[in-house]
Amino acid sequence: MNSFRSNALKLYLLGTIGQITLVCIVVFFLRQSGTTVDYTTTIGIVAIVIGGISSAQWGTIVAIKYKKIDFKKVISDFFRVKQSYKNYLLVIFLLSLNFLYVIFGGNVTITLWYIPIIMFVKHIAFGGLEEIGWRYLFQPLLQERLSYITSTVLTFIAWGTWHFLFFYIDGSLAQVSVIPFLVGLLTNSFLLSTLYNMTNSLWICAVTHSLINVCSQIFEGGNTYVSYLCKAVVIVLAIILSNKTLKREKNNNLHHKLKY
């Protein structure tokens, strides 16, 4: 079982990080030759798509190969919109807490009501799909052997590495504020993993990922210290909720084994 898990994790990381790294190398040589590679060029879009789908692609491949989940189930889980209202309320609660700092001197940058809807759909494809790899496959495999906190931090490190490689491909790396980004990504790692632990829903994670991206773009300003405080509260709450959920599942599984 340990070998099975280890092989699955290795294949996912080698495939995901390897694919996006190869795209980075190609992009590097293209730029050295004077070719523009970004969202404004066809070759740029191709590179962004190939690099961007790596986590979802390899998450699906490993899920099929090692977890014996067929492709139809992955798609079905991704679009499983019908959920308990409690799952959606949990998303609203955690996101509200995460972005609470905006009411302290922040503002909304959009003026047309339909813009967030368009952004949401876009970020489901360019953002939500990542969850197939990171929350649907990678972290649950880690949690089979490691503690919740350790699994989340390891996922954060791998996910962060992937993001910086992606930022190089799309040309935005120079504009990234490293510390705020990493703090936000760490918070999102705890938030999203807790949602998956509590709901067992890929769709909920994909929706939340998209909403995080939308909120990060339409909200600006706000008190920085309050922002970090909100993120700290989200992380602590995520740890409490996840540990409670995982402990209950462990006790239920033990009770089931003893019963039969």
Phi and psi in degrees as a GROMACS rama.xvg file:
@    title "Ramachandran Plot"
@    xaxis  label "Phi"
@    yaxis  label "Psi"
@TYPE xy
-63.08  -40.9674  ASN-2
-65.2893  -40.3294  SER-3
-58.6161  -49.1205  PHE-4
-65.3948  -43.9276  ARG-5
-61.0372  -43.5144  SER-6
-64.6003  -39.6921  ASN-7
-64.6584  -44.0605  ALA-8
-65.1779  -42.7431  LEU-9
-63.2016  -45.1008  LYS-10
-61.9835  -42.7178  LEU-11
-62.9768  -48.9641  TYR-12
-66.5266  -44.7921  LEU-13
-62.6355  -40.9621  LEU-14
-68.5227  -49.2785  GLY-15
-67.3464  -55.3186  THR-16
-69.9858  -36.0706  ILE-17
-63.6969  -44.9753  GLY-18
-63.6254  -47.0463  GLN-19
-71.1434  -28.8937  ILE-20
-68.3153  -41.9468  THR-21
-61.2936  -39.7236  LEU-22
-63.4006  -40.7782  VAL-23
-59.0487  -42.723  CYS-24
-63.4882  -44.2503  ILE-25
-62.1581  -44.6111  VAL-26
-61.748  -39.992  VAL-27
-57.8133  -49.8143  PHE-28
-68.931  -33.8788  PHE-29
-63.2673  -43.7008  LEU-30
-67.924  -35.2377  ARG-31
-63.953  -28.4076  GLN-32
-85.9919  -0.0388915  SER-33
96.4666  5.24827  GLY-34
-82.7954  133.972  THR-35
-81.8036  123.552  THR-36
-124.12  99.7995  VAL-37
-162.635  -164.724  ASP-38
-68.3245  -11.1364  TYR-39
-92.1589  -6.19688  THR-40
-122.524  153.904  THR-41
-62.4608  -45.8868  THR-42
-63.5598  -32.6  ILE-43
-66.2433  -45.1424  GLY-44
-61.5219  -42.4544  ILE-45
-60.5631  -46.0996  VAL-46
-63.3527  -42.9779  ALA-47
-63.3398  -41.6799  ILE-48
-67.3272  -47.4551  VAL-49
-62.7125  -41.5078  ILE-50
-71.3278  -40.6483  GLY-51
-68.5046  -29.7832  GLY-52
-88.043  0.317066  ILE-53
-58.7861  -42.6858  SER-54
-67.4155  -42.0238  SER-55
-68.3743  -40.5126  ALA-56
-61.3682  -51.1236  GLN-57
-76.8292  -26.8442  TRP-58
-62.7022  -41.6199  GLY-59
-66.9484  -45.3542  THR-60
-59.0232  -46.8724  ILE-61
-70.0351  -37.2455  VAL-62
-61.3039  -40.6894  ALA-63
-69.9694  -44.0927  ILE-64
-73.6959  -44.4968  LYS-65
-104.061  -33.4419  TYR-66
-98.2115  -1.15068  LYS-67
56.6804  36.0818  LYS-68
-97.2101  122.747  ILE-69
-77.3834  163.88  ASP-70
-60.2815  -37.8197  PHE-71
-61.6505  -36.5413  LYS-72
-69.4875  -38.7067  LYS-73
-59.4407  -46.9028  VAL-74
-63.9945  -43.0962  ILE-75
-61.3176  -43.5661  SER-76
-65.2411  -36.3643  ASP-77
-66.167  -36.1826  PHE-78
-106.009  24.3718  PHE-79
-78.7778  76.8888  ARG-80
-67.5393  -34.8926  VAL-81
-70.3313  108.332  LYS-82
-134.667  162.623  GLN-83
-61.1886  141.045  SER-84
-59.9067  -24.6904  TYR-85
-64.7292  -34.1988  LYS-86
-64.1406  -43.7298  ASN-87
-68.6931  -36.8992  TYR-88
-64.3806  -36.2646  LEU-89
-64.2743  -40.905  LEU-90
-60.7113  -48.608  VAL-91
-60.734  -42.2744  ILE-92
-62.8565  -49.9625  PHE-93
-67.9943  -38.3905  LEU-94
-68.5297  -39.253  LEU-95
-61.204  -41.313  SER-96
-66.6325  -40.3313  LEU-97
-65.386  -37.2701  ASN-98
-106.508  17.7546  PHE-99
-60.3667  -29.4898  LEU-100
-60.8802  -20.7967  TYR-101
-62.8314  -29.1269  VAL-102
-72.3028  -10.9463  ILE-103
-98.8586  70.6707  PHE-104
92.0128  5.14663  GLY-105
-90.7776  176.786  GLY-106
-153.596  167.106  ASN-107
-98.1157  132.395  VAL-108
-92.191  -9.68217  THR-109
-99.9857  151.927  ILE-110
-117.572  -19.1795  THR-111
-101.742  127.745  LEU-112
-62.1886  -28.7935  TRP-113
-85.1069  -11.1847  TYR-114
-59.5919  -46.0749  ILE-115
-60.2692  -31.4773  PRO-116
-66.7718  -45.0901  ILE-117
-61.6974  -43.0013  ILE-118
-62.9472  -39.5915  MET-119
-60.6957  -47.5264  PHE-120
-61.7151  -43.1449  VAL-121
-60.1401  -43.7289  LYS-122
-77.7127  -16.1017  HIS-123
-64.315  -42.803  ILE-124
-76.4798  -43.9779  ALA-125
-106.55  70.7081  PHE-126
155.756  -63.9081  GLY-127
-58.7128  -35.3764  GLY-128
-60.0457  -28.4739  LEU-129
-57.1748  -29.0344  GLU-130
-64.0292  -23.4273  GLU-131
-58.605  -38.1096  ILE-132
-82.5888  -52.7883  GLY-133
-79.4583  -47.7597  TRP-134
-96.2688  -32.1138  ARG-135
-77.2344  -32.8108  TYR-136
-119.952  -59.6733  LEU-137
-62.7984  -56.9623  PHE-138
-66.9557  -40.0138  GLN-139
-57.8442  -36.0401  PRO-140
-65.5563  -41.7776  LEU-141
-62.6779  -40.3573  LEU-142
-69.2785  -15.4372  GLN-143
-65.7881  -24.2451  GLU-144
-120.612  -33.4453  ARG-145
-108.465  166.162  LEU-146
-69.172  163.779  SER-147
-60.3634  -46.1223  TYR-148
-63.7861  -46.9483  ILE-149
-61.0289  -43.9669  THR-150
-61.7127  -41.0866  SER-151
-67.9056  -41.7358  THR-152
-65.8129  -41.1781  VAL-153
-64.6868  -39.2648  LEU-154
-63.6831  -42.0151  THR-155
-58.5985  -44.1541  PHE-156
-63.6839  -46.9018  ILE-157
-66.6184  -43.4971  ALA-158
-64.5966  -39.6891  TRP-159
-64.6993  -43.6277  GLY-160
-58.1145  -45.754  THR-161
-59.0116  -42.9783  TRP-162
-63.6211  -43.4791  HIS-163
-64.5115  -36.9313  PHE-164
-64.3745  -41.2674  LEU-165
-65.4909  -39.8089  PHE-166
-62.9844  -32.4272  PHE-167
-65.4949  -42.3162  TYR-168
-64.0847  -46.0551  ILE-169
-83.7481  -1.468  ASP-170
84.8213  11.2563  GLY-171
-102.474  3.17929  SER-172
-57.0468  -41.2769  LEU-173
-65.6959  -23.0889  ALA-174
-91.5579  -4.69921  GLN-175
-76.355  127.241  VAL-176
-85.666  103.469  SER-177
-58.5208  -52.0169  VAL-178
-63.6467  -52.4833  ILE-179
-58.1646  -38.3841  PRO-180
-63.6517  -46.6392  PHE-181
-65.5411  -38.0281  LEU-182
-63.2189  -43.9222  VAL-183
-64.3139  -40.6412  GLY-184
-68.0926  -38.4977  LEU-185
-62.8017  -44.2335  LEU-186
-60.3942  -45.5095  THR-187
-65.0107  -32.4563  ASN-188
-62.827  -43.131  SER-189
-71.18  -41.9758  PHE-190
-62.3902  -50.8547  LEU-191
-68.1482  -38.9086  LEU-192
-67.811  -35.3478  SER-193
-66.6419  -40.8512  THR-194
-60.1342  -41.6106  LEU-195
-68.4189  -41.337  TYR-196
-61.5792  -37.4749  ASN-197
-85.5777  -28.9979  MET-198
-110.455  -19.6988  THR-199
53.7491  36.8154  ASN-200
-123.343  117.964  SER-201
-65.4537  -40.488  LEU-202
-58.6874  -45.208  TRP-203
-60.2266  -41.1158  ILE-204
-66.1553  -41.7027  CYS-205
-64.1215  -44.3832  ALA-206
-61.9102  -45.7476  VAL-207
-64.8919  -42.2306  THR-208
-57.4932  -46.2787  HIS-209
-62.3911  -44.4986  SER-210
-64.3716  -36.99  LEU-211
-61.0284  -45.4369  ILE-212
-62.37  -41.9037  ASN-213
-64.6274  -49.6939  VAL-214
-61.1942  -37.7286  CYS-215
-64.3662  -25.6399  SER-216
-92.1716  -32.2994  GLN-217
-92.3179  -17.1222  ILE-218
-101.698  138.804  PHE-219
-141.775  159.303  GLU-220
78.3712  -154.976  GLY-221
94.6408  158.786  GLY-222
-73.004  123.249  ASN-223
-62.188  -42.6341  THR-224
-65.9782  -39.2075  TYR-225
-65.9105  -36.9802  VAL-226
-59.3604  -48.0877  SER-227
-66.8994  -34.5223  TYR-228
-64.8516  -43.6612  LEU-229
-59.5646  -43.7513  CYS-230
-66.1475  -37.4457  LYS-231
-64.3114  -41.4282  ALA-232
-64.0357  -41.8759  VAL-233
-60.6964  -43.6107  VAL-234
-63.7705  -47.069  ILE-235
-62.4434  -44.9073  VAL-236
-63.3583  -40.002  LEU-237
-61.5643  -42.7327  ALA-238
-62.5117  -44.8164  ILE-239
-62.5944  -47.9686  ILE-240
-65.7191  -43.7933  LEU-241
-66.412  -46.2363  SER-242
-61.3991  -38.8819  ASN-243
-64.6428  -43.745  LYS-244
-65.396  -46.8131  THR-245
-66.5288  -35.8565  LEU-246
-65.6759  -41.318  LYS-247
-64.3013  -41.7932  ARG-248
-63.9944  -40.0747  GLU-249
-63.5185  -42.8276  LYS-250
-66.11  -39.2782  ASN-251
-64.9436  -41.2686  ASN-252
-65.6072  -39.4782  ASN-253
-65.4158  -42.6589  LEU-254
-62.4367  -39.3214  HIS-255
-65.1949  -42.3341  HIS-256
-65.1742  -42.0524  LYS-257
-66.0378  -33.1846  LEU-258
-70.631  -35.9151  LYS-259
